[in-house]
Structure formats: structure tokens, C-alpha cells
């Protein structure tokens, strides 16, 4: 991993602020529908979670096992229920993350071509925009299985990173963060796309690492503060978690899209403040 300076950290803050502007996109109403859909599904999932008493006991037993290496604790049924729900939310998040990223890049391409795609667009340009949106949806569906495969492949570095606050995992993600976008827009197979991502991000891995970490940290801190303010209620906790699940999904989609476009145009290495 390449180490940057204070300038890279400041630029990382700027791009994270821009990533949080999820509705700063043509046809922003569609993004708001996605946000509400993600929020509703996540809220329903969190609100119907099983009682976490057994899970708390299991976590304590698991921590004890990691320290003593004695008998491995048998996970309760709630563990598998929670695991399935979390896997479902991750899979859902990945689809909308990819959909937002593809939509954002396509909208930038249309704008560069001089095609109006905002709410005041003419009928002709609106038809072009509609075709492009259908294309973005079909592209996201077609490449979604590859995205899932990449996620499964990243399970090993993720698990090994748990004792180290996931830092090695974020280094891994920084190196191969552009893989899915390369498979989409450059039509490369996954191994070739991973190699291309490693080369593409050369010299900028620390910048990407800072961007990912800062975005995640900002959303986590705000979420935790709200959890403390509205502590004591299952409803409030679930709704807060659902809100930040939706926001985090679309913000990371926007961040990855901005980084990929900046890499392909050369803007990121020439001026990390320009997107």
C-alpha cells in the first residue's frame, strides 16, 4: 500500500462529502425511490430480528474461545437467523450499489454528450434517457452475479482481518475496488479485471483506503450518536439502522462510480479534488 500525505487525506474528506450527496444526480427522484425501498426492506428486517439475548451470550463464549482455545461454543438458532438476514441485506445492498454506480456513470456520459436528462428534458431526450436507464438496470442485473462472486472471494481476507479492526480487508478492497467497474465497462474477466484494478489504483491506494474508511467512519459515528440519543427502543434502533443502511449503500455506490470515472479520465491522479 502506498502512503500519501495530508493533501491526500484532505482530498479523501472532500470526495466523501461528495459521495454523501446521493440525490445529486439527474432523475434524482428515482434515487429517492431506491432509498425508500432500501430503507423499508432493512427496517422490516431489523424489526423482525430475534431476541439478541442468546446472541450476546454466544459472543461472550466466542470471545472466551478465542482467548483460551478451549471448547468451541455451539451457536444458537438465533445466530443462523441473524446470519441469513445479514447476508440478505448485504446482497441487496450490493445490487443497489452497483445499480447506482452504473446509473451515475451513464448519466455523466450522457451529460458529456450534451443530452438533457433532468426533469425538464424534452420528449426526445427523455426517451434517450429512458433507454439509458433500462440499459443501466440490465447492465447491473447482468453483472450482479460477478459482483456476488467477488464478495464471496473476499470472505477470506475479511475473516482474517477481524482481529485487526478490518484494516487488512480495507487494504485488499482498495487494491481491487475498481474490479467490478472494469468488468462492466471494459468487459474483462474477473482475474483480468482484478489485475487491471491493481494497476489502475497504483499510487492512489492510500487515497482510496482513506476515502472508504472515512465514509464508513462518518456514517457509523453519526448512527451511534443517534442510537445513544434514542436509546431504549427497538423501533428507533431499527429505523436508525435502516436509514443508514440505505444511505451507506447509495453513498458507496456513488463513491466507487466517482473514483472509477476519475481514474479513467485521469482526473484523480492529476487533481484529486476534481470529479
Legacy VTK file of the C-alpha trace (Angstrom):
# vtk DataFile Version 3.0
C-alpha trace
ASCII
DATASET POLYDATA
POINTS 275 float
0.000 0.000 0.000
1.323 3.438 -0.916
1.305 6.071 1.790
0.186 9.581 0.985
0.318 12.884 2.773
-2.067 15.331 4.427
-3.178 16.530 0.995
-4.489 13.059 0.135
-6.350 12.897 3.433
-7.995 16.270 2.751
-8.974 15.146 -0.734
-10.379 11.971 0.806
-12.610 14.108 3.020
-13.794 16.101 0.004
-14.717 13.060 -2.061
-16.570 11.533 0.906
-18.632 14.708 1.292
-19.449 14.497 -2.400
-20.321 10.799 -2.073
-22.943 11.614 0.551
-24.840 13.793 -1.941
-26.695 10.757 -3.231
-29.522 12.695 -4.889
-27.133 14.963 -6.791
-27.862 13.087 -9.982
-30.224 13.561 -12.948
-33.597 11.945 -12.300
-32.930 12.134 -8.582
-36.488 11.023 -7.838
-35.501 7.514 -8.874
-32.679 7.545 -6.343
-35.127 8.589 -3.656
-37.344 5.636 -4.572
-34.338 3.335 -4.246
-33.522 4.877 -0.888
-37.059 4.386 0.407
-37.127 0.812 -0.870
-33.819 0.004 0.822
-34.994 1.706 3.997
-38.306 -0.176 4.062
-36.734 -3.600 3.457
-33.970 -3.017 6.004
-36.424 -1.690 8.597
-38.656 -4.749 8.193
-35.599 -6.992 8.515
-34.278 -5.297 11.640
-37.681 -5.024 13.316
-38.289 -8.764 12.991
-34.859 -9.766 14.262
-34.987 -12.436 17.003
-34.219 -11.608 20.616
-30.489 -10.974 20.943
-30.066 -12.302 24.494
-28.699 -15.633 23.295
-26.527 -13.834 20.759
-24.911 -11.736 23.483
-24.136 -14.878 25.472
-22.749 -16.558 22.352
-20.478 -13.607 21.567
-19.097 -13.753 25.091
-18.483 -17.505 24.729
-16.837 -16.949 21.341
-14.536 -14.290 22.758
-13.628 -16.671 25.561
-12.832 -19.368 22.994
-10.560 -17.001 21.048
-8.660 -16.291 24.243
-8.417 -19.805 25.699
-8.749 -22.034 22.594
-10.841 -24.485 24.601
-14.280 -25.812 23.584
-15.802 -24.086 20.574
-19.257 -22.774 21.566
-22.259 -24.095 19.664
-24.065 -21.178 18.030
-27.752 -20.748 18.932
-30.504 -20.815 16.322
-30.690 -17.021 16.512
-27.156 -16.911 15.137
-28.169 -18.595 11.885
-31.295 -16.459 11.614
-29.251 -13.296 12.039
-26.597 -14.555 9.637
-29.167 -15.209 6.910
-30.724 -11.785 7.397
-27.363 -10.032 7.280
-26.363 -11.971 4.150
-29.646 -10.964 2.522
-29.083 -7.280 3.342
-25.515 -7.429 2.024
-26.711 -8.997 -1.234
-29.454 -6.375 -1.541
-27.001 -3.581 -0.802
-24.573 -4.849 -3.440
-27.222 -4.802 -6.152
-28.305 -1.219 -5.470
-24.701 -0.124 -5.016
-23.906 -1.443 -8.489
-27.118 -0.031 -9.949
-26.375 3.428 -8.563
-22.751 3.321 -9.754
-23.721 2.332 -13.297
-26.543 4.891 -13.374
-24.237 7.674 -12.186
-21.516 6.898 -14.735
-24.059 6.612 -17.548
-25.624 9.937 -16.548
-22.199 11.579 -16.661
-21.615 10.117 -20.121
-24.967 11.450 -21.336
-24.300 14.898 -19.902
-20.889 14.978 -21.568
-22.654 14.107 -24.839
-24.964 17.070 -24.342
-28.112 15.015 -23.772
-30.515 16.582 -21.273
-31.682 14.046 -18.718
-33.073 16.138 -15.903
-36.737 16.613 -15.055
-37.096 19.391 -17.651
-35.836 17.226 -20.512
-37.609 17.259 -23.865
-39.536 14.220 -25.024
-36.728 13.129 -27.359
-34.007 13.407 -24.724
-36.333 11.822 -22.175
-36.703 8.823 -24.485
-32.908 8.592 -24.789
-32.655 8.822 -21.026
-35.266 6.113 -20.562
-33.349 3.773 -22.863
-30.179 4.507 -20.919
-31.886 3.820 -17.609
-33.149 0.485 -18.894
-29.616 -0.195 -20.072
-28.225 0.642 -16.605
-30.708 -1.725 -14.980
-29.942 -4.548 -17.388
-26.193 -3.984 -17.014
-26.495 -4.109 -13.231
-28.514 -7.345 -13.382
-26.112 -8.938 -15.844
-23.002 -8.179 -13.797
-24.549 -8.653 -10.362
-23.589 -12.381 -10.156
-19.959 -11.409 -10.796
-20.195 -8.858 -8.017
-21.509 -11.548 -5.681
-18.660 -13.832 -6.705
-16.160 -11.104 -5.852
-17.828 -10.675 -2.462
-17.594 -14.403 -1.739
-13.916 -14.347 -2.742
-13.311 -11.517 -0.277
-14.664 -13.505 2.681
-11.264 -14.998 3.474
-9.393 -11.671 3.776
-12.375 -10.278 5.688
-12.337 -13.056 8.288
-8.583 -12.798 8.750
-8.963 -9.032 9.199
-11.493 -9.188 12.036
-8.886 -9.241 14.841
-7.152 -6.248 13.208
-10.203 -3.953 13.014
-10.718 -4.927 9.337
-7.777 -2.766 8.254
-6.166 -5.500 6.068
-9.563 -6.032 4.448
-9.817 -2.363 3.511
-6.325 -2.524 2.048
-7.481 -5.504 -0.037
-10.627 -3.622 -1.093
-8.544 -0.565 -2.020
-6.408 -2.623 -4.384
-9.312 -4.342 -6.125
-12.031 -1.705 -5.666
-12.328 -0.996 -9.390
-12.686 -4.661 -10.389
-16.459 -4.701 -10.815
-16.493 -1.435 -12.767
-13.761 -2.750 -15.068
-15.783 -5.908 -15.728
-18.791 -3.734 -16.569
-17.191 -1.105 -18.804
-14.107 -2.866 -20.149
-15.696 -6.334 -20.455
-12.798 -8.142 -18.842
-12.987 -11.394 -16.950
-12.652 -11.219 -13.173
-8.952 -12.240 -12.919
-8.004 -9.749 -15.646
-10.192 -7.083 -14.056
-8.544 -7.611 -10.665
-5.115 -7.206 -12.236
-6.288 -4.093 -14.081
-7.721 -2.683 -10.849
-4.413 -3.207 -9.072
-2.586 -1.371 -11.855
-5.221 1.358 -12.168
-5.041 2.213 -8.471
-1.247 2.269 -8.381
-0.078 5.251 -6.371
-3.625 6.004 -5.172
-4.348 3.069 -2.883
-3.862 5.127 0.268
-6.262 7.750 -1.076
-8.896 5.085 -1.765
-8.263 3.495 1.638
-8.767 6.849 3.383
-11.927 7.533 1.358
-13.525 4.175 2.204
-12.535 4.324 5.864
-13.664 7.913 6.317
-17.045 7.369 4.671
-17.721 4.295 6.779
-16.499 6.005 9.956
-18.603 9.130 9.445
-21.801 7.145 8.923
-21.020 4.808 11.847
-20.319 7.681 14.251
-23.500 9.541 13.355
-25.510 6.329 13.610
-24.011 5.505 17.025
-24.700 9.003 18.337
-28.341 8.776 17.267
-28.559 5.315 18.830
-27.358 6.817 22.123
-29.806 9.728 21.921
-32.782 7.480 21.171
-31.596 4.521 23.249
-34.016 2.030 24.701
-36.405 1.438 21.814
-36.378 -1.392 19.311
-38.267 0.720 16.807
-35.920 3.688 16.995
-32.838 1.473 16.820
-34.173 -0.469 13.833
-35.228 2.645 11.924
-31.866 4.340 12.513
-30.039 1.239 11.332
-32.294 1.015 8.272
-31.770 4.679 7.389
-28.005 4.404 7.486
-28.095 1.084 5.640
-29.833 2.803 2.729
-27.600 5.868 2.868
-24.413 3.810 3.127
-25.413 1.639 0.148
-26.024 4.529 -2.224
-23.115 6.611 -0.916
-20.652 3.783 -1.531
-22.146 3.292 -4.986
-21.580 6.963 -5.733
-18.062 6.883 -4.269
-16.984 3.890 -6.383
-18.504 5.443 -9.502
-16.733 8.761 -8.929
-13.418 7.045 -8.313
-13.699 4.890 -11.425
-14.630 7.798 -13.666
-11.839 9.909 -12.194
-9.347 7.100 -12.816
-10.435 6.531 -16.400
-10.325 10.239 -17.256
-7.051 10.784 -15.388
-8.610 13.436 -13.180
-7.933 11.652 -9.904
-4.186 11.445 -10.305
-3.919 14.907 -11.812
-6.235 16.632 -9.363
-7.967 14.567 -6.699
-10.376 17.429 -5.972
-11.958 17.292 -9.400
-14.748 14.878 -10.238
LINES 1 276
275 0 1 2 3 4 5 6 7 8 9 10 11 12 13 14 15 16 17 18 19 20 21 22 23 24 25 26 27 28 29 30 31 32 33 34 35 36 37 38 39 40 41 42 43 44 45 46 47 48 49 50 51 52 53 54 55 56 57 58 59 60 61 62 63 64 65 66 67 68 69 70 71 72 73 74 75 76 77 78 79 80 81 82 83 84 85 86 87 88 89 90 91 92 93 94 95 96 97 98 99 100 101 102 103 104 105 106 107 108 109 110 111 112 113 114 115 116 117 118 119 120 121 122 123 124 125 126 127 128 129 130 131 132 133 134 135 136 137 138 139 140 141 142 143 144 145 146 147 148 149 150 151 152 153 154 155 156 157 158 159 160 161 162 163 164 165 166 167 168 169 170 171 172 173 174 175 176 177 178 179 180 181 182 183 184 185 186 187 188 189 190 191 192 193 194 195 196 197 198 199 200 201 202 203 204 205 206 207 208 209 210 211 212 213 214 215 216 217 218 219 220 221 222 223 224 225 226 227 228 229 230 231 232 233 234 235 236 237 238 239 240 241 242 243 244 245 246 247 248 249 250 251 252 253 254 255 256 257 258 259 260 261 262 263 264 265 266 267 268 269 270 271 272 273 274
